Amino acid sequence: MTRTSDSTRSVSRRWRRRAGTLAALGACAVIASALIPLQAQAAHRTVYFAAPDGKDSGHCGQSQPCSLERAQHVVRPAAKQGDVTVQLADGTYRLSEPLRFGPGDDGGDHTIHWTAAPGAHPVITGASKVTGWSKSQAGSGIWEAKTPSGLDTRQLYVDGVIAPRAAIRLANADVTPTATGLTIKNPTLSYLATLPDQGRIEFESLGDFTNRYSPVQSISATKITMAQPAWDNNTWGWDTVQNSFLAGPSWYLDNSLSFLTQVGQWYIDPGAGKLYYKPANGVDPNQLDIELPRLETLISIGGTYDEPVTGLAFEGIQLSGTSWLGPSTDGYADQQNGLFIKGAYDYRPADAFTSCSRGCEMFERARTNWYQEPAAVQVSAASRISFTGNTFTNLGQSALGVGNDANATTTGVGLGASDIDVVGNRFMEDSGHGVVVGGVLPDAHHPSDPRMTNQNILIANNTINRVAVDYKDNSGILSTYVTGARILHNEVANVPYDGIDTGYGWGINDAGGSNDYVDRGYYKWNRLYTTPTTLKDNRVEGNLVHHTKARFADGGSVYNLSASPGTVVAKNYLFNISGVGLYLDEGSRSMTYENNVVQDGSFVFTNAYSLRNNTSDNVIRNNWYNSGGASTPNAEAHNNKLINNVKVTGANWPAGARDVICQAGVAPQYRTSLNANQFGFSGCAVDSPVAAGLATAGDSAVSS
C-alpha cells in the first residue's frame, strides 16, 4: 500500500463515510432526486431557495426564491454561523456572465451547499436557446436564425449533442504545407479564392497525437496564406502539420458557409448576426433544442494563497453552455493533452519550418512558455470544494479544471487546490477533457510557494463518456503534477485519445533531469532541477477504461509521464482499446502496476529505448492480458521489473482477473444509462459494477 499523509487519509475517510451513506440508497438510486434531498434536508443547515425566475432582491425564502447571484449575496453572513444550503428549483438558469466564487462567497470553516431541490434537475448554462428558424437561401436544406450581432462560437449544441462545424476534408495530395501556408495542388479547390470571410476559415490537422487548428489569412487560386503566428507555432516542434509522425495525417478546412453541405453541420456569421444549420430532411429546427453558447467560462472558484476559497459543495446540477474562443484568434498549436503554444517567439529560427519540424534546440527552449486549455468550471487557490452527482455536458473545452496553471484561470491565480472531491458526476458531450487536475509550468512541479501545491484530490465513481469531441488530443482524465491524487472506480469510454493520463514533462523536471533533453539542448536555456517534483503518491485503481484511442496512434489507455514515486496503478480493467493498454512514457519512474486486466490491444510499453533516459525502477507485476504482449526495451538496464504477469487465451480469465473485472468501474448507486453494456463478460455477481452495466441493455446506447 502507498503510504499517505494525514490529510490524504482524512480525504479517504470522508470518501468512505460518504460511500457508506450512498450505498444505503441502493443500486437504483437516482443521484439528482434521491441523493441530494437527503443532504438538503439536513437539520443543522439554514436553507435558502433559488429559481430560474428568482428575484434579485429579498431574502431567498421558499415562497419568494431569488436569483443565483442574489443567493450568493444572502448566504454570506449565514455561512459564518454554520452550514448553509441553497436549493435550486427545477428549470434552466441562463447566465449572462460567469458565476464567480471568491473569498467571502465560500463557507469558510463551514460549507455552503448549492444543490438541486428534491426531485429537481436544475440546469445552469451559459447558452441561449435559438428560435425563429426559417428556410434559408444559402443552400439546399439550410435553415437560418437571427443571433446577436458580434456573437461568435466554436460550438453549437443540438438536442444535447455537439454539432459539427461546417467543414470539408482535404486529401494529402490536394495541398502542400509551406512556411507561409498551403500550396493548392488540386485545381478543383481554386473556388476557395472566391469565398467571403476567408479570415474565419481554419485549417485543422490530426496527426499522431496532436489536433491542430490554424486560422487562414487569405486565399488565392493557388495558395492559402495562414495567419501568423499561429501557423509558425503549428509548424515547429513535434508531430507538426508538415512532418507528422503519421504518414497520412487527416486535414480539413473548417468554418465557411460554403462548406455547409452535410446534415447536422452549422455555421455562424457574427457580422450579419445569423446562424445557419442543416437539419435532416423533413426536420424543422424549431422543434429542436438548439443551444448557442455565449460564455467562455461558466463557474470560477478561486481565491489567493493568503485567502483561499473553502467550503463549497455542488450537488445534482447540470452545468452546460460554454465555448472557448481562444483558437479562433490564436490557433491551437497543440503540444499534447490540452497544452499549446501561442504568440510569437523571437528566437524561433528563420528556417524553423524545415529545421525544427521534428524538434530543435530553440523549440526545447520554449517548453516553459506553454499554455493550458482553460476549463468551463475552474477551481484554484481553494480547498474543501466538492462536486457530487452533477452533469457536465455541452461545454466547449475541458469541463472541470482543478488547480490548473494561472494562464488557464479567469482569476489569474492558478494551482493551490487541495482536498477537492469529484464524486459520482457525469461528463459527456464536452469538447475537451472531462477532468483535468494540475498544471505544467515551474510553479506546478516545483512551487515557489508551498501553498501552490496541488494535493489530495479525489476523482471517484464518475462516468466520462464521449468527451474531447473538438480537442481530440485531450484524455478523459488528466492529472499532471499532483500529490495524493486518487482516481478511483471511474468509467472512461468513447474517447479519441487516452482514457486516464497522469504526470507530464517527459522527465525533464525530475531531479537530475533527463539525458535525452541534455542532448536536445533544453538545459542550456532552462533550469536543471536537483529536487523531486510534486508528482507522487497517487493511486489509479478500479477504473473501467474502454473504447479509447479512436483517432490517435500514440499514447495509451492508461498513461504516465515522468517520475511518480509511491504511485500505484492497480485493479483497472481495460478493454476494446486501440494500441497500448498500460503506457509508461518518458521518465516514468518508481511506480507500481499490479493486478490490472488488459483485454485487447498491447499489454504494456515502457518507453526506455534510450539507455540514457529515466524510464526506470518500475514494478509491473501480477497483471493479466490476452492480446499483444509486453514491450519493455532495456528492462534490465533500467531496472524495470516484470513479475508474474499472465497471458490468457480469449476470455479464460482466472479468478483473480475476474474479480478485478467485476469490481472495476462506477459503483452501482452511481450508474446511469451512460455506463456501457459492452463488457463481453457475464461472470459477475448481480450487484457488481460490470454486471450492473450488463443489466442496462435497455438503456440508451453509448456513442462510439
N, C-alpha and C positions, 0 to 999 in steps of 0.2 A: 504493500500500500504506500501511496505517496504521503510523505509527512506534510501536514498542513499547519498553517498558523492558527492562532486562537481566533482571529477574525474570520478566517476561512471556515473553521469548524462551526462558528456561530451562524454563518450563512447556511451551512449544511443542516444544522439543527432546525433553522427556520423552515427550510425546504421540507425536512422530514415531518415537521408538525403540520405544515400545510398539506402535504401529500396525504397524511392520515385523515385529515378532515375531508379532503376531496374524495378519498376512496369511499367514505361513507355515503356519498351521493349516489354511488352505483354506476355501472358501465353505461347506462342510458342517459346520464345527466346531460343537460344542455347548458353549456357554460354561461351564456348570456342570461338565461332565465332561471337557472337553478343555483349556480354558484354565487352570483352577485347578490341576490336578495338576502342570503344568509349573512353576508358581510354588511350590507346596507342597513340591516335591521339591528346591528349590534347595539345593545342598550346603552353603552357608555359613550356613544357618539352623538354629537349635535348634527342634525340633518338639515340641509338646505336643498332647494329644488330649482332646477333649470329646465327650460323648454325651448324649442326652436323659435316660438313666438314670444319668448320671455321678454320682460321689460328691462330697460337699462336703468331702472330705479327700484326702490323698495328693498324689502328685507329677505327676498327669496323664500317666501313661505310656500306651503303646499297649494294654497288657493291662489297665490299670485307669484308663480315662478318667474325667475328672471333670466337674463341672457347669460352666456358663459362668462363674458367679460365682467358683468356685474357681480356674478357669483365669486369670481376671483377677489374682487374688492371686499365683498361682505365677509368672506370666511377668514380674512387675515387676522382680525383680533380674536376670533373664536378659537383659532388653531393654537393660540398661546395658552389656552386653558385645557386642551385635551384633543383627542382625535375628532376629526370632522368628516362628514360625508356630504358630497354634492351629488344628488340623484339627478340623472339626465332622463327626462321623459322621452318617449318614443318620437322618432322623426329625424329630419335632416337639419343639421346646424351648418349653415353656409357662412364661411368666414370671409371677411374682406381683407384681413391681414392675419398673420400667424398668431397663434396663442403663445404668449411668452411667459415663462415661469422663471423669474429671477429671485434674488434674495428678497424675502418678505412675502413671496407668493407661495411659500412652502410651509410645511408643518413644523419645522424646527425639530424639537425633541419629540413631537407628536407626528401624526400622519394625516394628511388630507386625502381622502378617497374620492376620486372622480369616477363615478360608477353608474352603470345602467340601472334605471328603476326596475322594480320587479316586473318581469315579462316584457321589458322594453328592449329594443335593438337600435339605440341611437347611432347616428352617423355624423361624424364631424368631417367636413370636406372643404377643400379649397377650390372646388369646381362649381360651375353654374350649369344648370340644365339648358340644353339648346332646344328651342322650339321654333315654330313658324317656318317649317321646311316647305319649299316649293320646288318644282322641277326646274332644272337649270338649262340654259342654252350652251353650257360649257362642253357638253358631250353626251352621248347616249347613256341613259340610265343614271345620270348625275343629278343630284339634288343640291340645293344651296339654302343657307340660312344666314341671317344677319348676326354679326358679332360686334362687340365694342371695338371701335377704331383703335388700331395700335396694339391690340391684344394678340400676342403670339403664343404658340405652344408647340411642344415636340410630341405630345401625346393627345389622344382622344380616346375616351372610354365609352364603349357601346355595349349596353346591357352587361356591364361588369367586366368586359374583356378589352384588353389593349388592342385597338385597331391599328393596322399598319399604315404608315405614311405612304403616299403615292411614290412609287419607285420603279425603276427598270433595271434589269440585270445586264451587266456588260460581260461579254466574253473576254478572256485574257488577250485574245488576238485583236480585239476591237481598238484598244488603246495601248500606248506605251508610256509609262511614267518617265518624266524628265525632272530636272532640278526646279523647274518653274510650274509644272503641272502635268498635263497629259497630251500626248500627240494622238489625234484621231486618225486611225488607220482604216476604219470601216466607213466608206463613203455614205452609207445609208444613215449615218449619225450626223451628217452635215446640217440637218434640220435643227440641231441643238443651238446653232448660232442665231436662230430666229426667235428663240424663246424669250418671253419677258421675265423680269425679276430673276435674272441669272445669279445675282448675289445671294439668293435664297436657296439655290441648289447646293447639294452636298455630295461629295464622293465618299462612299463607305467601303471599307476593306475588312474582310475577315481572313486572318492569317492562321498561324499555328496555335497562337494563344492570345492574339490581340484583335480587338474590334475597333477600328479607327474611323473617325469622321473628319473630313476636311471641307470647309466651305469653299465654294467657287467664287472667283473674282469676275471672270468674263469668259465668253466662249466665241470662237470664230469657227469657220467651216473646217479648219484643220487642227485647232488647238484649244484646249481648255486650260486657261490660266487660273491657278489656285490662289486663294487669299493667303497672305503671309501675316504672322509667322507660323500659322497652323500647319502649312504644308512642309516647311522646314522641319518642324517638330515631328511630323509623321514620317520623315524620310531619313532620320538618323537614329541609331540605337540598335534595337534587336527586333526581329520579325517585322521589318519595315514594309511599307507599301511595295517598294520596288525590289526587295530582296527578302521576301518571306521565307520562313523555314519550310513552307508548303510549296510544292512545285506548281500548284494551281490554286492560288488564293481566290476567294469569291469577291467580286467587285460589283458595286451598284452605283447608280445615280439616284438620289432621293430628293423629294420635296419640290416638285413642279406640278402645276395643274395639268400640263400636257402628259404627265406620267400616270394620271388618274384613269386607269383603264380596267383595273381588276376590282371585282366585288369585294367590299369591305374596306377599301382604301379611302383616304381622305386627304384634303389639302386646305390650308388656311391662308388667306390673303389679309394680313393685318392692315395694309394701307387702304384697301377697299372695305374692310370690315365684313368679310364674307368667309363662310366655311362651306366647303364642298365635300360631299360624301356620296359614295356609290353603293347603295344597298343591293341586296339580292333582288332578282326580278320579282315584281309583284309586292315588294315590301315598301310600305310607307314609313319613312323615318320618323314621322310624327308619332308613330306608335311605339317607337323605341326609346329607351332611356339613354340619351346621348349626353355625356358629361364633358364639359370643356374646362380644363384646369386653369385657374387664374393665379395660384400661388406657387412659389418655388419651395417654400418651407411651410409645413403645417403646424408643428409644435416645436418650440425651442425651450429646452430646460437647461439652465446653466447659470452659475454664479461666478465667483472668483475663488482663488485658492485661500484667501483670507475669510471669505464668506460663501462657502458652497451652498447650493440648494440641497435641502434634505427633507425627507419625509413626504413623498408624493406617491400615490398609487392610482393606476388607471386600469379599470376593470370593465370588461364586457362592452367595449365601444368599438365601432368601425371607424377607421382612420383612412381617409381617401382624398384624392383630387389635387395632386401636385404635378408640376412639370419643371425640371431643371433645365434652364435655358443656356447655361454656360457653353455647351458645344456649338450652339448656333453662331456664336461670335468667335470663340477661341479654338474651335475644333475640339476633338477628343483624341489627343495624341497618347493613346493607351500604352502603358508600360507593362502592367499586369494587375489584374484583380482590382479594378477601380482606381488605380493610381495613374496619373497622367502628367504631362508637362505642358506648359503654356508660356506665352511671352517669348521675347527674343533673347537669345544667348549670344553675347558679343564675342565669346570665344569659340563659337561654332565655326569649324574650318570652312573656308570658301568652297572647297571641293567635297564637303561632307556627304553630298548625295551619293558619291561613289566611295569615298574613303571611309565613311562612317556608317555605311548601310548595314553592316553587321558589327557594330561596336567600334569604338576608338577611344583614345585616352580622354579627349575633351568631353565625350558623352559620359564617360565614367565620372568626370569632374562634376557633371550636372546632377548626379543622383541625389544630392542633399537639397535639391530645389523642386522636388516633386510635389504635386497637389493631390488631395484626396477628394473623391466624389462626395459632395455634401448629401446627407440623408434628409428624408422628409420629416422625420421625427428625430430630434437631436438631444443628446444628453451629455453634458460635460461639466467639469467642476461641480460635481454633485455626488451625493451618497444617499443610501436608503430610498432608492427610486424603484418602483416595481410596475410591470406591465403583465396583467393576468387576464387571460380569456378574451383578448382583443382580436380584431381582424384588421390587418394591414393590407389594403388592396387598392389597386389603381393609383399607385404612387410612381412618379416619373423618374425615380432614381432609387438608391438604396432606401429601404423602408425605415429601418431603425438603426441609427448610428450612436454608439456608446463610446465616449472617451476618444473621439477622433482628433486629428490634428486641428490646430486653430484655424487653418485655411479652409476647413470644411464646416465651420460653425458660423452662425449668424451673430453670436455674442463676441466672437473674436478671441475667446478663451477656450482652448482645447484641452484634451486629456483630463486627468484628475477625476476619473469615475471609479467609485468603489461601492461595494455592497449593492449591486444592481441586479434585480431578479427579472428575468424574461421567461414567463412560465405559461404554457398552455395557450399560446396565441396561434393564429393562422396568418401566414404570409403567402399571398397569391396574386398573380397578375400585377407584378411590380417590375419596374424597368431595370433595377439594379439588384444588389444583394437583398436577401431577407433581413439578416442581421449582420452588421459589421462593427467589431469592437477593436479599439486601439488605433494608434497612429503609426507613422513610419519615420518621421523626422527625428533629429537627435534627441529632443526632449522626450520622445516616446520611449526610446530604448535606453537612454542614459539621462534621466531627468536632472535638470539643473536645480530643481526644487523637488524634494521627495514627495510633496503633495500632488505632483503631476502624475504619479504612478497610477496606472490603471490596474485594479486588483479586485479580486473576489467578485467575479461576475458569473452569475448562474443563468444558463440558457438551457431550459429543460422542457420536455414534452410539447414542443412547438411543431407545427406542421408547416413545412416550407415547400410549396408546390408551384411550379411554373413562375419562377422569378428570373431576373436577368433577361427579360424579354427584349429590351433595347440595347443594353450594355452587356453583351453576351459573354464578355470576359469575366464577369462577376460570379463568384461562387455563391452557393446558398447561404452558408455561414462563413464569415471570415473573422478570425481573432488573431491580431498581429502581436504587438509587444504587450503582453498581459501577464500578470502574476496571479495564479489561482483562478483561472477560468475553468468553469465546469460546464461542459457541453454534453448533456445527458439526455438520452431517450427522445431525441428528436427524429422526425421523419423528413428527409430531404429528397425530393423527387422531381424529375422532369426539368432538368436544368441543362443549359448548353455547355457549361464548363464544369468545374469541380463541385462536389457536394459540400464537404466541410474542409476548410483550409485553416491552418494555424501557422503562426510565425510570418516573418518577412525578412528581407535584407540579404538573402543568399550567403549568410555567414560573414558579411562584410563588417558588421558592427560588433561581432563577438570578440571576447578577449583574445588578443593576438591576431585578429583579423583573418583574412583569407589569402593564401598564397596565389590563388587564381587572380585575385584583384590586385595583388602586388604586381603580377605580370602584366596586367592591363593598365597600370599607371594610376590606379584610383588613389592610392595613398600619397601621391605627390601633391594632391590638392585637398584631400580630406583626412580627417583625423583617424589614426590607428588607435583603437581603444585597448586598454590593458585590463579592464574590469568587465564582468559579465553584464549582459543586458537584463531588462526586466522580464524577459520571456522565460518563465519557469513554472514548475509545479502546477501544470494544467492537467485536466483529465477529459478525454473524449471517450465516452463509454455508452454502450447500449443503444446506439443510434441505428436507424434503418435508412440506408442510403441506396437509391436505385434510380435507373434511367438517367444516368449522368453522362457528361461528355458528348452531348448530341452534336455540337458544332466544332469542337476543337480536339486536335490530336494530343497536344501536350497537356501535362498535368495529371492529376489522379483523383479518384472519387473521395479519398481521404488523404490530405496532402499536407506536408510541412516544409518550411524553410527555416534554417538557422538553428543554433543550439537551443535546447529547451530542457535543461536538467530537471529531473524529477517529474517529467511529464509522462503520462501513461495513456495509450490508445488501446482500449480493451472492449471485448464483447460487442463489437459492432457487426452488423450483418449488411454486406454489400452484395447487390445482385443487379443483373441487367446493366452492366457497365461497359463502356467502350474504352479500351486501353487498360491502364493500370488501376488496380484497386487501392493498395497502400503505397504511397509515393513519398519517399524520404529524399527531398531535393537538396540542393546545395547547402552545406553547412549543418544539416540536421544532425544533432549530436546529443548523446546522453539521454536517449528516450527508450521507452519500453513499449513494444507492440505485442499484445498477447490475447489469446482466446478470441480472435476475430474470425469470422466466416466470410470468405470471398468466393462468390459464385459467379462464374463467367469472367471474361477478361483475363488479365495477368494478375498474379497474386501480389507481388511486391517488387519495388525497384528502389535501390539505394544509389543515388547519383554520386558515385565515387570512382568514375573512370579515371579522374586525375589522381595521381598519388600525392599531389600537393594540396588537395582541398581537405576540408574538415567534416565530411560526411562520415562520422566515426563514432565508435563507442556506443552503438545502439544494440539492443537485445530484441530479437524477433523470435518469439517462442510460443509453442502450443497453439498455433493458428491452424485453420483448416481451409482448403481451397480445392476446386475441382476443375480448373482450367488454367492454361498457361503454366507459369512457374515463377521461380524467384530469380530475378536479375540483380545480382549483388556483386558487381565487379570489385576486385581487390578487397574482398571482405576481410581476409586475414590481416592484410596490411593496415586496414582501417579499424580493426577490432570490432567489426560488425558481426555479431554472433547470431546464427540461425540455429535454433534448438527445437527439436521435436515438432516441426511443422509437418502436417499430414495432408497428402493429396488423396482425395477420394474419387471414386468413379460416379459420374452422374449426380444423383441426389441421395446417394447412400451415406448420409451423414451419420457419424457416431453420436452417441447420446449427448456428449458434451457440446457438440456443434448444434444439435437440435435444441438444446436448452438456450443457447445464445440466440438462435434464430427466433425462437418463440417469445423470448423476452425483449427482443430489440424493438425499438420504436416507441411511439407515444402510448402512454398508459390508457387503458380503456375509457376512463372517465373524461379524457380529453379528446377522444377521437370524433371525427366528423366524416361527412361523405367525401372529403378531400383525401382521406387516408386510403391508400390504394388497395385493391383486391387482386394484385398482380404477383403474389408471392410465389406461387407454384409450389407451395409446401403446406401439407394439410395435417402434419403430425403434432399439432399443438393443442394444449388444453383450451377449452372454450373461452376462458377469460384472459388468455394471453393477448398481447398486442397484435401479433400476426394473425391469430385466429379471429380476433375482432375485425381485422381487415378483410379476411376471407368472408366474414359474415355480412359485409356491406355490399355484396354483389349487386343489390338492387339500387344502390345509391348512384348518384351522378358519376359518370366516368371521369377519370383523370386524363387530361390532355397531354400528349407526348410532344 
